[in-house]
Amino acid sequence: MREMSDTCDVLIVGARCAGAATAILLARAGLDVRLVDHAPGIGDTLSTHALMRPGVAMLDRLGVLPRIVEAGTPAVTRTRFAYGRLQTVDIAVKPMGTAAGLYAPRRYLLDRLLCEAALAEGASLSLGTRFETVIRDRAGRVAGAELRLHDGSSRTLKASLVVGADGRNSHVAQAVGAGTIRRDPRRAAMVFGYFDGIPNEGYRWLFDEGLQLGLIPTTGGRHCVFAACRPSEFQERLGDAPLFGLARALSPWAPGIAADLIRSAGAERLRRFAGAPGHIRDCAGPGWALVGDAGCFMDPATAHGMTEALLDAGRLASSWIAGQETLDDYRDRRRAQVGTIFAITQRIASFDWNLDDLTALHRDLNEAMRSELADIDENLPPASLATSAWRAGSDRPAALGGGIAADSLGDLARGGIS
């Protein structure tokens, strides 16, 4: 382990996909980055897993996509939208960069690989480390944080930038006083599980009045299968016997698969998510920034949360490295892109639509994602060029080096990554 220091360039609170991706990009640029997470290990977490094209483009830029594929995550080469029983739209997914298609990695794999990549770029990682509060300089600018280490001791770490990547109930957002720009109470309730033996026919998104289902091929040959509806209708549609409810909802589109769900009972236990209100928070201020769900949480209805987390990492890193210490560029780019997708997502989650409305919403969503792809192309170089290109454009020197706790791949694995 390297010698510890009480000062760094960037402290990132939260080592899931938003935080770890941000750490990769900033450490790759030569900054001293400390990544901390309160969990003792980086295991599985609630997720739909599905990445959209901008999210896959970000994984390509981050350089982790080949390892995701090597670990048994299949390419998704087509997407199907079924609107009721009669209208079906099939879309071929074109290859992009090193990607043969879209991907939907399990979170125990994706988050672990992102953390490993951050360590390989020179970041340090401390698991079992809890964020307590921020510290400020005399002008009121955030200048670091108070941390509680895994052994119960406290530590003050000074940083030029503190990044909250600690989820929708972000303690960093609360500590810095991040304002809420938009709040939306609309939400969907869902049940989901993992099943073996379903053929990979790409992403399948199935809709009817008041109902949404998805079949998502993920790591290890399994599919994530979910059904969602209004919370007020969940008990009637899905709640009493969730496996049977899930199969019953799927049966009109895929009766054979529905019957297989009942016979197999699932490779893992079914999970329920009651939904949560959406929000967009102010994403940056003097000495601080928010990425991922900490800054914007939207319903899983469009499966855009992981993609948005990775995009936030790219937006923030490119802005900070370019010398935008006020982060106005990050704030402006994020506001221009997130607002539209947030509005579309929350409308879909409300189930306050007919099928014609829904097809129009999906067209709007596709256009919004084109804008996100254009932003990546404009602001983030490919992974093979990133280190030399970004270091050449940065006059921000690395601060004192040193890890807080784990700073090797072995330490990361011993931290409980499954």
MIGU-609080 format. One record per residue: z, y, x of N, C-alpha, C in turn; residue in one letter. Coordinates in steps of 0.1 Angstrom, whole numbers, padded with zeros to 4 digits, always signed. Example, Ala and Ser with C-alpha at 12.3 -4.5 7.8 and 13.67 -1.06 7.14 Angstrom:
2
+0078-0057+0132+0078-0045+0123+0078-0033+0132A/+0071-0022+0128+0071-0011+0137+0079+0000+0129S/
//
This chain:
418
+0000-0012+0008+0000+0000+0000+0000+0012+0009M/-0008+0022+0004-0009+0035+0012+0004+0043+0011R/+0006+0052+0020+0018+0061+0020+0017+0069+0007E/+0028+0071+0000+0029+0079-0012+0029+0094-0009M/+0024+0101-0018+0024+0116-0017+0028+0121-0031S/+0034+0133-0031+0038+0139-0044+0028+0149-0049D/+0016+0149-0043+0005+0158-0047-0008+0150-0048T/-0016+0154-0058-0029+0148-0059-0039+0158-0065C/-0051+0155-0065-0061+0163-0072-0060+0162-0087D/-0061+0149-0092-0061+0146-0106-0052+0135-0109V/-0044+0137-0120-0035+0127-0125-0041+0123-0139L/-0044+0111-0141-0049+0106-0154-0039+0097-0160I/-0035+0100-0172-0025+0093-0180-0032+0084-0190V/-0032+0071-0188-0039+0061-0196-0050+0055-0188G/-0049+0041-0187-0059+0034-0178-0068+0025-0186A/-0070+0029-0199-0081+0021-0206-0094+0027-0203R/-0104+0025-0212-0118+0028-0208-0120+0043-0206C/-0114+0052-0213-0116+0066-0211-0110+0071-0198A/-0098+0067-0195-0091+0071-0183-0097+0064-0171G/-0099+0051-0171-0104+0044-0160-0118+0049-0156A/-0127+0052-0166-0140+0057-0164-0140+0071-0157A/-0131+0079-0162-0129+0093-0156-0125+0091-0142T/-0116+0082-0139-0111+0080-0125-0122+0075-0116A/-0131+0067-0121-0142+0062-0113-0150+0074-0108I/-0154+0083-0117-0163+0094-0114-0157+0104-0105L/-0144+0107-0108-0138+0117-0100-0134+0112-0086L/-0130+0099-0085-0127+0094-0072-0140+0092-0064A/-0151+0088-0070-0164+0087-0064-0168+0100-0057R/-0164+0111-0063-0167+0124-0058-0158+0129-0046A/-0149+0120-0042-0140+0123-0031-0127+0129-0034G/-0123+0129-0047-0110+0135-0051-0099+0124-0050L/-0087+0129-0048-0075+0120-0048-0071+0119-0063D/-0073+0107-0069-0071+0105-0083-0060+0094-0084V/-0050+0098-0093-0039+0089-0096-0040+0085-0111R/-0041+0072-0113-0042+0067-0127-0030+0059-0130L/-0023+0063-0142-0011+0057-0146-0012+0052-0160V/-0004+0041-0163-0004+0036-0177+0010+0030-0179D/+0015+0032-0191+0028+0027-0195+0029+0012-0196H/+0017+0006-0199+0017-0009-0200+0019-0016-0187A/+0025-0028-0187+0027-0035-0174+0014-0042-0170P/+0004-0043-0179-0009-0049-0175-0019-0044-0185G/-0032-0046-0182-0043-0042-0190-0049-0054-0197I/-0044-0057-0208-0049-0069-0216-0058-0064-0227G/-0058-0072-0238-0067-0069-0249-0061-0058-0258D/-0070-0052-0266-0065-0041-0275-0075-0041-0287T/-0071-0034-0297-0079-0033-0310-0092-0026-0306L/-0103-0032-0311-0116-0027-0307-0127-0034-0315S/-0138-0027-0318-0150-0034-0324-0159-0038-0313T/-0157-0034-0300-0164-0038-0288-0178-0033-0287H/-0184-0030-0298-0199-0026-0298-0201-0013-0291A/-0209-0013-0281-0214-0001-0274-0227+0004-0279L/-0229+0016-0281-0242+0022-0285-0250+0025-0272M/-0262+0030-0273-0270+0032-0261-0264+0042-0252R/-0258+0053-0256-0251+0062-0247-0240+0056-0239P/-0233+0047-0246-0222+0040-0239-0227+0030-0229G/-0238+0023-0232-0243+0014-0222-0249+0022-0210V/-0255+0033-0213-0260+0042-0202-0249+0046-0193A/-0237+0049-0199-0226+0053-0190-0221+0041-0182M/-0220+0029-0187-0216+0018-0179-0226+0016-0168L/-0239+0018-0170-0249+0018-0159-0246+0028-0149D/-0243+0040-0153-0239+0051-0143-0226+0047-0135R/-0217+0041-0142-0204+0038-0136-0205+0026-0126L/-0216+0018-0128-0219+0007-0119-0212-0006-0122G/-0206-0007-0134-0199-0019-0138-0207-0029-0147V/-0219-0025-0151-0226-0033-0161-0230-0047-0155L/-0234-0048-0143-0237-0062-0138-0225-0071-0139P/-0213-0066-0136-0202-0075-0137-0198-0079-0151R/-0201-0070-0160-0198-0073-0174-0208-0084-0179I/-0220-0084-0174-0230-0094-0178-0226-0107-0171V/-0222-0107-0158-0218-0119-0151-0207-0126-0157E/-0198-0118-0164-0186-0124-0170-0189-0131-0183A/-0202-0131-0187-0205-0138-0200-0207-0129-0212G/-0210-0117-0210-0212-0108-0222-0227-0108-0224T/-0232-0112-0236-0246-0113-0238-0253-0100-0241P/-0265-0099-0238-0273-0087-0242-0276-0088-0257A/-0276-0076-0263-0279-0074-0277-0293-0068-0277V/-0303-0076-0281-0317-0071-0280-0323-0067-0294T/-0315-0067-0304-0319-0062-0317-0307-0058-0326R/-0309-0049-0335-0299-0045-0344-0305-0046-0358T/-0297-0051-0367-0301-0052-0381-0291-0045-0390R/-0297-0036-0399-0290-0029-0409-0294-0035-0423F/-0285-0040-0431-0288-0045-0444-0281-0036-0454A/-0289-0030-0463-0284-0021-0473-0285-0028-0486Y/-0273-0033-0491-0274-0042-0502-0280-0055-0499G/-0285-0062-0509-0291-0075-0507-0306-0075-0505R/-0313-0063-0508-0327-0062-0508-0334-0055-0496L/-0327-0045-0491-0333-0037-0480-0327-0041-0466Q/-0336-0045-0457-0331-0048-0444-0340-0041-0434T/-0334-0035-0424-0341-0028-0413-0337-0034-0400V/-0347-0040-0393-0345-0046-0380-0351-0037-0369D/-0343-0035-0358-0347-0026-0348-0346-0033-0334I/-0357-0033-0327-0357-0039-0314-0350-0030-0304A/-0341-0035-0295-0334-0027-0285-0342-0028-0272V/-0347-0017-0267-0354-0016-0255-0345-0017-0243K/-0349-0023-0232-0341-0023-0220-0340-0009-0215P/-0329-0006-0207-0327+0007-0202-0319+0006-0189M/-0325+0012-0178-0318+0011-0165-0317-0004-0161G/-0304-0008-0158-0302-0022-0154-0298-0030-0167T/-0298-0023-0179-0294-0030-0191-0306-0037-0198A/-0304-0050-0201-0314-0057-0209-0313-0053-0224A/-0303-0047-0228-0301-0044-0242-0288-0036-0244G/-0281-0038-0255-0268-0032-0257-0258-0043-0254L/-0245-0039-0253-0235-0049-0249-0222-0046-0257Y/-0214-0056-0260-0201-0055-0267-0191-0063-0260A/-0186-0058-0248-0176-0066-0240-0162-0065-0246P/-0155-0076-0245-0141-0076-0249-0133-0066-0240R/-0123-0061-0246-0116-0050-0239-0108-0055-0227R/-0103-0068-0228-0096-0073-0216-0105-0074-0204Y/-0118-0075-0207-0128-0075-0196-0132-0061-0192L/-0136-0053-0201-0141-0040-0198-0131-0031-0191L/-0119-0031-0197-0109-0022-0191-0105-0026-0177D/-0104-0040-0175-0100-0045-0162-0111-0041-0152R/-0124-0043-0155-0134-0040-0146-0135-0025-0143L/-0133-0017-0153-0133-0002-0150-0121+0001-0141L/-0109-0005-0143-0098-0002-0134-0101-0007-0120C/-0107-0019-0118-0111-0024-0105-0121-0015-0098E/-0130-0010-0106-0140+0000-0100-0134+0013-0096A/-0124+0018-0104-0117+0030-0100-0110+0028-0087A/-0103+0016-0085-0096+0013-0073-0106+0012-0061L/-0117+0006-0064-0127+0004-0053-0133+0018-0049A/-0133+0028-0058-0138+0041-0054-0127+0049-0047E/-0115+0044-0046-0104+0051-0039-0093+0057-0048G/-0094+0055-0061-0083+0059-0069-0071+0050-0067A/-0059+0054-0071-0047+0045-0071-0043+0043-0086S/-0036+0032-0088-0032+0028-0102-0018+0024-0102L/-0010+0030-0111+0004+0026-0113+0006+0021-0127S/+0008+0008-0129+0011+0002-0142+0026+0003-0145L/+0030+0002-0157+0044+0003-0161+0050+0017-0157G/+0042+0027-0157+0046+0041-0154+0044+0049-0166T/+0055+0055-0171+0054+0063-0184+0054+0078-0181R/+0045+0084-0188+0044+0099-0188+0056+0105-0196F/+0063+0114-0190+0074+0121-0197+0071+0134-0202E/+0066+0143-0194+0062+0156-0198+0054+0163-0187T/+0048+0174-0190+0040+0181-0179+0050+0191-0172V/+0046+0195-0160+0053+0206-0153+0043+0218-0153I/+0048+0230-0152+0039+0242-0152+0043+0251-0140R/+0033+0259-0136+0036+0269-0126+0041+0281-0133D/+0043+0292-0125+0049+0304-0130+0040+0311-0140R/+0027+0309-0139+0018+0315-0149+0016+0307-0162A/+0023+0295-0162+0022+0287-0174+0011+0276-0173G/+0004+0275-0162-0007+0265-0161+0000+0252-0158R/-0006+0241-0164-0001+0228-0162-0004+0225-0147V/+0006+0220-0140+0005+0218-0125+0010+0204-0121A/+0011+0195-0131+0015+0181-0128+0023+0175-0139G/+0031+0165-0136+0038+0157-0146+0050+0151-0141A/+0060+0149-0150+0072+0141-0147+0069+0127-0152E/+0071+0117-0143+0068+0103-0146+0080+0094-0146L/+0081+0084-0154+0091+0074-0153+0085+0061-0147R/+0089+0057-0136+0083+0045-0129+0089+0032-0135L/+0082+0021-0131+0086+0008-0137+0100+0004-0134H/+0106+0009-0123+0120+0005-0120+0130+0015-0126D/+0125+0024-0135+0134+0033-0142+0136+0046-0135G/+0132+0047-0122+0133+0060-0115+0123+0070-0120S/+0126+0083-0118+0117+0094-0122+0110+0099-0110S/+0099+0105-0112+0091+0111-0101+0083+0123-0107R/+0083+0134-0099+0074+0145-0102+0062+0144-0093T/+0050+0145-0100+0037+0144-0093+0030+0157-0096L/+0026+0165-0086+0019+0177-0088+0004+0173-0088K/-0004+0180-0096-0018+0178-0097-0025+0190-0101A/-0038+0192-0096-0046+0203-0101-0051+0202-0115S/-0052+0189-0119-0056+0186-0133-0049+0174-0138L/-0043+0175-0150-0037+0164-0157-0046+0160-0169V/-0050+0148-0169-0059+0143-0180-0052+0133-0189V/-0052+0136-0202-0046+0127-0212-0057+0118-0217G/-0055+0105-0214-0064+0094-0219-0055+0084-0225A/-0045+0089-0232-0034+0080-0237-0035+0078-0252D/-0047+0078-0258-0049+0073-0272-0046+0084-0282G/-0048+0080-0295-0048+0089-0306-0034+0096-0308R/-0024+0089-0304-0010+0095-0305-0006+0100-0292N/-0015+0107-0285-0013+0112-0271-0001+0120-0269S/+0007+0115-0259+0019+0123-0255+0015+0135-0247H/+0004+0133-0239-0001+0144-0231-0005+0156-0241V/-0013+0152-0251-0017+0163-0261-0005+0170-0266A/+0005+0163-0270+0017+0169-0275+0024+0178-0265Q/+0025+0173-0253+0032+0181-0242+0025+0194-0239A/+0011+0194-0239+0004+0206-0235+0002+0215-0247V/+0005+0210-0259+0003+0218-0271-0011+0219-0275G/-0019+0208-0274-0033+0209-0277-0035+0211-0292A/-0042+0220-0296-0044+0223-0311-0054+0213-0317G/-0052+0211-0330-0061+0203-0338-0072+0211-0344T/-0084+0209-0340-0095+0217-0346-0100+0211-0359I/-0100+0198-0361-0104+0192-0373-0095+0180-0376R/-0092+0179-0388-0084+0167-0393-0091+0161-0405R/-0092+0148-0406-0099+0142-0417-0091+0130-0421D/-0085+0130-0434-0077+0118-0438-0085+0106-0442P/-0098+0107-0443-0106+0096-0448-0106+0084-0438R/-0104+0072-0442-0103+0061-0433-0107+0048-0441R/-0111+0038-0433-0114+0025-0439-0103+0015-0434A/-0100+0005-0443-0091-0006-0439-0100-0018-0436A/-0096-0026-0426-0104-0037-0422-0096-0049-0418M/-0103-0060-0418-0098-0073-0413-0109-0078-0403V/-0105-0083-0392-0115-0088-0382-0110-0100-0375F/-0119-0108-0369-0115-0119-0361-0126-0123-0352G/-0123-0134-0344-0133-0138-0334-0136-0153-0337Y/-0149-0156-0337-0154-0169-0341-0165-0174-0331F/-0164-0187-0328-0174-0194-0320-0185-0199-0328D/-0196-0202-0322-0207-0209-0328-0217-0201-0337G/-0215-0188-0337-0225-0180-0345-0236-0176-0335I/-0249-0178-0340-0260-0175-0331-0261-0160-0328P/-0265-0157-0316-0267-0142-0312-0280-0137-0318N/-0279-0130-0329-0291-0124-0335-0289-0108-0334E/-0281-0104-0324-0279-0090-0322-0268-0084-0331G/-0266-0071-0331-0257-0065-0340-0262-0066-0354Y/-0253-0070-0363-0256-0071-0377-0247-0062-0385R/-0252-0052-0391-0243-0043-0399-0248-0044-0413W/-0238-0048-0422-0241-0052-0436-0234-0042-0445L/-0240-0036-0455-0234-0027-0463-0237-0029-0478F/-0227-0027-0486-0229-0027-0501-0220-0016-0506D/-0221-0013-0519-0212-0003-0524-0197-0006-0522E/-0191+0003-0514-0177+0001-0512-0173-0009-0501G/-0183-0014-0494-0180-0025-0485-0189-0024-0472L/-0183-0027-0461-0191-0028-0448-0186-0040-0440Q/-0196-0047-0435-0193-0059-0426-0201-0058-0413L/-0196-0064-0403-0203-0065-0390-0202-0078-0383G/-0212-0082-0376-0212-0094-0368-0216-0089-0354L/-0207-0090-0344-0210-0084-0331-0208-0095-0320I/-0219-0098-0313-0218-0108-0303-0210-0102-0291P/-0200-0109-0286-0192-0104-0275-0190-0114-0264T/-0181-0111-0255-0179-0119-0243-0175-0134-0246T/-0181-0143-0238-0177-0157-0239-0183-0165-0251G/-0194-0159-0256-0201-0166-0267-0195-0164-0281G/-0185-0156-0282-0178-0154-0295-0184-0142-0302R/-0182-0141-0315-0186-0130-0323-0173-0123-0329H/-0173-0110-0329-0163-0103-0336-0169-0101-0350C/-0162-0106-0360-0167-0104-0374-0156-0096-0382V/-0161-0086-0389-0151-0077-0396-0157-0074-0410F/-0148-0070-0418-0151-0065-0431-0142-0053-0434A/-0147-0042-0440-0139-0030-0442-0142-0025-0456A/-0132-0018-0462-0134-0012-0475-0124-0001-0476C/-0123+0006-0488-0113+0016-0490-0099+0010-0489R/-0089+0017-0484-0076+0011-0483-0070+0008-0497P/-0074+0015-0507-0069+0012-0521-0075-0001-0526S/-0086-0006-0521-0092-0018-0525-0090-0030-0516E/-0083-0027-0505-0082-0038-0495-0075-0050-0501F/-0064-0049-0507-0057-0060-0512-0065-0069-0522Q/-0072-0062-0530-0081-0069-0540-0093-0076-0533E/-0099-0069-0524-0111-0075-0518-0108-0085-0506R/-0098-0082-0498-0096-0089-0486-0082-0093-0483L/-0072-0088-0490-0058-0088-0485-0051-0101-0487G/-0052-0108-0499-0043-0119-0502-0046-0131-0492D/-0058-0134-0490-0062-0144-0480-0073-0139-0472A/-0070-0132-0461-0081-0125-0454-0092-0133-0449P/-0090-0145-0444-0101-0154-0440-0111-0157-0451L/-0105-0160-0463-0114-0163-0474-0120-0150-0479F/-0113-0139-0479-0119-0126-0483-0130-0122-0474G/-0129-0124-0461-0139-0121-0451-0151-0130-0454L/-0149-0143-0456-0160-0152-0459-0167-0149-0472A/-0159-0146-0482-0165-0142-0495-0174-0130-0494R/-0169-0120-0487-0177-0107-0485-0190-0110-0478A/-0190-0119-0468-0201-0122-0460-0211-0131-0467L/-0207-0139-0476-0215-0149-0482-0228-0145-0488S/-0230-0134-0495-0243-0130-0500-0253-0128-0489P/-0250-0124-0477-0260-0122-0467-0261-0134-0458W/-0251-0141-0455-0251-0153-0446-0242-0164-0451A/-0246-0171-0461-0237-0181-0467-0233-0192-0457P/-0243-0196-0448-0239-0206-0439-0229-0202-0429G/-0230-0190-0424-0220-0185-0415-0206-0183-0422I/-0207-0178-0434-0194-0177-0442-0187-0190-0443A/-0195-0201-0446-0188-0214-0448-0182-0218-0434A/-0190-0215-0423-0185-0219-0410-0172-0212-0407D/-0170-0199-0411-0158-0192-0409-0146-0199-0415L/-0148-0204-0427-0137-0211-0433-0134-0224-0426I/-0144-0232-0422-0142-0244-0415-0135-0243-0402R/-0139-0232-0394-0134-0230-0381-0120-0223-0381S/-0118-0215-0391-0105-0207-0392-0104-0197-0381A/-0114-0196-0373-0114-0185-0362-0108-0191-0349G/-0114-0185-0338-0109-0189-0325-0096-0182-0321A/-0093-0171-0328-0081-0163-0325-0076-0159-0339E/-0064-0154-0340-0058-0150-0353-0065-0138-0358R/-0067-0137-0371-0072-0126-0378-0063-0114-0376L/-0069-0102-0375-0061-0090-0373-0065-0080-0384R/-0056-0072-0388-0058-0062-0398-0056-0048-0392R/-0063-0038-0397-0062-0024-0393-0062-0016-0406F/-0051-0009-0409-0050-0002-0421-0058+0012-0420A/-0063+0015-0409-0070+0028-0407-0060+0038-0403G/-0066+0050-0398-0058+0061-0394-0066+0074-0396A/-0060+0085-0399-0067+0097-0401-0075+0101-0388P/-0086+0107-0390-0094+0112-0378-0089+0126-0374G/-0092+0129-0361-0089+0142-0356-0098+0146-0345H/-0100+0159-0344-0106+0165-0331-0096+0175-0326I/-0092+0173-0314-0082+0182-0308-0090+0191-0298R/-0084+0203-0295-0089+0210-0284-0088+0202-0271D/-0099+0201-0264-0099+0191-0253-0096+0196-0239C/-0093+0209-0238-0090+0214-0224-0083+0227-0225A/-0075+0229-0214-0067+0242-0213-0064+0243-0198G/-0056+0253-0194-0053+0256-0180-0046+0244-0174P/-0053+0237-0165-0047+0226-0158-0047+0212-0165G/-0053+0211-0177-0052+0199-0185-0065+0196-0192W/-0067+0184-0196-0079+0180-0204-0075+0167-0211A/-0082+0164-0222-0081+0152-0230-0094+0145-0230L/-0094+0131-0230-0106+0123-0231-0103+0112-0241V/-0113+0106-0246-0112+0095-0255-0105+0098-0268G/-0097+0089-0274-0090+0091-0286-0080+0102-0286D/-0075+0105-0274-0065+0116-0272-0071+0129-0277A/-0084+0130-0275-0091+0143-0279-0098+0142-0292G/-0103+0130-0295-0111+0128-0308-0109+0114-0312C/-0103+0111-0324-0103+0098-0329-0111+0098-0342F/-0120+0089-0343-0128+0087-0355-0127+0073-0360M/-0130+0071-0372-0129+0058-0378-0138+0048-0371D/-0135+0035-0371-0144+0025-0364-0157+0023-0372P/-0159+0030-0383-0170+0027-0392-0184+0028-0385A/-0185+0036-0375-0198+0037-0367-0197+0030-0354T/-0185+0023-0351-0183+0017-0338-0187+0026-0326A/-0183+0038-0327-0187+0048-0317-0175+0052-0308H/-0163+0047-0310-0152+0051-0302-0152+0049-0287G/-0156+0036-0283-0157+0033-0269-0168+0041-0263M/-0179+0043-0270-0190+0051-0264-0186+0065-0262T/-0179+0071-0272-0174+0084-0271-0164+0086-0259E/-0156+0076-0257-0146+0076-0246-0153+0077-0233A/-0164+0069-0231-0171+0069-0218-0179+0082-0217L/-0184+0087-0227-0191+0100-0227-0181+0111-0223L/-0169+0111-0228-0159+0121-0224-0157+0121-0209D/-0156+0109-0204-0154+0107-0190-0165+0114-0182A/-0177+0112-0186-0188+0118-0179-0189+0133-0180G/-0186+0138-0193-0186+0152-0195-0175+0159-0186R/-0163+0154-0187-0152+0160-0180-0155+0160-0165L/-0158+0148-0159-0160+0146-0145-0171+0156-0140A/-0182+0156-0146-0193+0165-0142-0189+0179-0142S/-0182+0183-0152-0178+0197-0153-0168+0201-0142S/-0158+0192-0140-0147+0195-0130-0153+0195-0116W/-0162+0186-0113-0168+0185-0100-0177+0197-0097I/-0183+0202-0107-0192+0214-0105-0184+0226-0103A/-0170+0225-0103-0162+0237-0101-0158+0245-0113G/-0160+0238-0125-0156+0245-0137-0141+0243-0140Q/-0133+0250-0133-0119+0248-0134-0113+0252-0148E/-0120+0261-0155-0116+0265-0169-0121+0254-0179T/-0130+0245-0174-0135+0234-0182-0142+0239-0195L/-0147+0251-0195-0155+0257-0206-0167+0248-0209D/-0174+0244-0198-0186+0236-0199-0182+0222-0206D/-0171+0216-0202-0167+0204-0209-0164+0206-0224Y/-0157+0217-0226-0154+0220-0240-0166+0222-0249R/-0176+0230-0243-0188+0233-0251-0197+0221-0253D/-0199+0213-0243-0207+0201-0245-0201+0191-0254R/-0188+0190-0253-0182+0180-0262-0182+0185-0277R/-0179+0198-0279-0180+0203-0292-0194+0202-0298R/-0204+0204-0290-0218+0204-0296-0222+0190-0300A/-0216+0179-0294-0220+0166-0297-0211+0158-0306Q/-0198+0160-0304-0188+0152-0311-0187+0156-0326V/-0188+0169-0329-0186+0173-0343-0195+0166-0353G/-0208+0165-0349-0218+0158-0358-0215+0144-0360T/-0212+0136-0349-0209+0122-0351-0196+0120-0358I/-0186+0128-0356-0173+0127-0363-0175+0129-0378F/-0183+0139-0382-0186+0141-0396-0193+0129-0402A/-0203+0124-0396-0210+0113-0401-0201+0100-0402I/-0193+0098-0392-0184+0086-0392-0174+0087-0403T/-0168+0098-0405-0157+0100-0415-0163+0099-0429Q/-0176+0103-0431-0182+0102-0444-0185+0087-0446R/-0190+0080-0437-0192+0066-0439-0179+0058-0442I/-0168+0062-0434-0155+0056-0436-0150+0058-0450A/-0154+0069-0457-0149+0072-0470-0154+0063-0481S/-0165+0057-0478-0173+0049-0488-0177+0057-0500F/-0177+0070-0498-0182+0080-0508-0197+0082-0506D/-0205+0072-0508-0219+0072-0506-0226+0061-0514W/-0239+0063-0517-0247+0053-0522-0256+0048-0511N/-0263+0038-0513-0271+0032-0502-0282+0041-0496L/-0288+0050-0505-0297+0059-0500-0290+0070-0492D/-0279+0074-0496-0271+0084-0487-0268+0077-0473D/-0265+0065-0473-0261+0058-0461-0273+0057-0451L/-0285+0054-0456-0296+0053-0447-0299+0067-0441T/-0297+0078-0448-0299+0091-0443-0288+0094-0432A/-0276+0090-0435-0265+0092-0425-0268+0084-0412L/-0273+0072-0413-0277+0065-0401-0288+0071-0393H/-0298+0077-0400-0308+0084-0393-0302+0096-0386R/-0293+0103-0392-0287+0115-0386-0279+0110-0373D/-0272+0099-0375-0264+0093-0364-0273+0090-0352L/-0285+0084-0355-0294+0081-0344-0299+0093-0336N/-0301+0104-0344-0305+0117-0337-0294+0122-0329E/-0282+0121-0333-0271+0126-0326-0269+0118-0313A/-0271+0105-0313-0270+0097-0301-0281+0101-0291M/-0293+0105-0296-0304+0109-0287-0299+0121-0279R/-0292+0130-0285-0286+0142-0278-0276+0138-0268S/-0268+0128-0271-0258+0123-0261-0265+0117-0249E/-0276+0109-0251-0284+0104-0240-0290+0114-0231L/-0295+0125-0238-0301+0136-0230-0290+0143-0221A/-0278+0144-0226-0267+0150-0218-0264+0142-0206D/-0264+0128-0208-0261+0120-0196-0272+0121-0186I/-0285+0121-0190-0296+0123-0181-0295+0136-0173D/-0291+0146-0180-0291+0160-0174-0279+0161-0164E/-0268+0155-0167-0255+0158-0160-0250+0147-0151N/-0255+0135-0152-0249+0124-0144-0260+0116-0137L/-0259+0116-0123-0269+0108-0116-0267+0093-0117P/-0277+0085-0115-0275+0071-0115-0264+0067-0105P/-0258+0055-0107-0246+0051-0099-0250+0050-0084A/-0263+0045-0081-0267+0044-0068-0268+0057-0060S/-0269+0068-0067-0271+0081-0061-0258+0090-0062L/-0248+0085-0070-0237+0094-0074-0229+0098-0063A/-0225+0089-0054-0216+0093-0044-0222+0104-0035T/-0234+0102-0029-0240+0111-0020-0243+0124-0028S/-0248+0123-0040-0253+0135-0047-0241+0144-0051A/-0230+0137-0056-0219+0145-0061-0211+0151-0049W/-0209+0143-0039-0201+0149-0027-0209+0160-0021R/-0222+0160-0021-0230+0171-0015-0228+0183-0024A/-0226+0182-0037-0225+0193-0045-0211+0198-0048G/-0201+0192-0041-0187+0195-0044-0181+0201-0031S/-0174+0213-0033-0167+0219-0022-0152+0217-0024D/-0148+0208-0033-0134+0206-0036-0129+0195-0027R/-0120+0198-0017-0116+0188-0008-0106+0178-0014P/-0105+0166-0009-0096+0156-0013-0082+0161-0009A/-0072+0159-0018-0058+0162-0015-0052+0151-0007A/-0039+0151-0005-0032+0141+0002-0034+0127-0005L/-0037+0117+0003-0039+0104-0003-0026+0097-0006G/-0028+0085-0012-0016+0077-0014-0015+0072-0028G/-0010+0059-0029-0009+0054-0043+0005+0056-0048G/+0006+0055-0061+0019+0055-0068+0026+0041-0068I/+0018+0032-0072+0023+0018-0072+0012+0009-0068A/+0005+0003-0077-0006-0007-0074-0018+0001-0069A/-0022-0003-0057-0035+0003-0052-0044-0008-0046D/-0043-0020-0051-0052-0031-0047-0056-0039-0059S/-0067-0046-0058-0071-0055-0069-0061-0066-0071L/-0055-0071-0061-0045-0081-0063-0033-0076-0071G/-0028-0063-0068-0017-0057-0075-0021-0056-0090D/-0034-0052-0092-0039-0050-0106-0038-0063-0114L/-0043-0074-0108-0043-0087-0114-0028-0091-0117A/-0019-0089-0108-0005-0093-0109+0001-0084-0120R/-0005-0073-0123+0001-0064-0134-0001-0070-0148G/-0008-0081-0149-0009-0088-0162-0022-0087-0169G/-0033-0083-0162-0046-0083-0168-0050-0097-0171I/-0054-0100-0183-0058-0113-0187-0073-0115-0187S/
//
